[in-house]
Amino acid sequence: MRECVRTNHYVVTVHAAEEMDDDSLTIFDVERLILAGELVERQKDKDPPETKVLIRGPTLDGDNAFAVVKLGPTGKLVIVTVFRDIYG
């Protein structure tokens, strides 16, 4: 996943872009939280069968945020949603 970010091999969903705007996050914040963050949880969906991961990490302003990401069928990282960590 980190390599996808390092090589700009990712896409941002419309939902994630809207959430970034709502929480005043930039793509640079999201890149940093994925590169410097830690995997918090794996989420397995049955329909369609796929695995998503929840990552918590720092943003550029020192706050923490979360990203839900998955590997897409083309091998690109898909940023499904992002949100600020309101508790710390």
N, C-alpha and C positions, 0 to 999 in steps of 0.2 A: 504494500500500500504506500509506504513512504517513497519507494522508488517511482511509483506513478506520479506522486506529487513533484518529486525532484525533476522529473522529465516532462512535466506538464501533460501527462497522459491521464487526464481526468475530465469529467464533465460534471456540471452543477445542474441539478433539476430546477425547474421553475419554482417549485415549493421551497427548496433550499435558498434560492436567490431572494425570494420574498421574505423568508425568515431572517436572512442576513440583513436585509434592509430594515426590517422591524426592530432588530436588536443592535443596529448600528455596527455591524461587523463587515469587514471587507474580505475579499478573497485572500489577502495576505494574512489576515487573522486566522482564517480557516486553514490555510497552508501551514502556518506555524503550529496550530493546535494539533494537526495530524502529525507533523514532523517531530514535535517535542512532547506530544501527549502519550497517554497510556491507554491500552485497551481496558475498558471497564466491564464490558459484557458482550457476549455473542448472542444473537437473536436468530433462531431458526424458524423460518416460515414454511408451512406445508403447501400452501397454494398461492402463488407458484413456489416450488421448492427452491429456496435460496437462503443464504446466510448473510446477515448484516452484522456489523459490529458498531458498538458505541465507544467512542474515543473521547476522553476528557483531556484538555491541555490548555496551555497558556495562550492568550491573545497578545497582540503587540503592545496593548496598553497595560499588561500585567494582570488582567482579569483572567478567569478561566471560562471556557466554553465547551460545549459538547458538539460532536458531529456524528451522525449516523451515516455509515458508508458501506458499500458493497462492491464487489468486482462484477462488472457487467459482462455480457456474453462476448464482447470484443476484446476483453482484457483490460479495458479502461476502468479506472476507479470511478464509481458513481457516488457523488455526494448527495445523499437523499434529503437530509435536513441538518440544520445547525441551530443552536440556541445557547444563550449565555447561561452560565452557572450562577443562579441568583443567590445561592447559599455560600459561595466562596470560591 
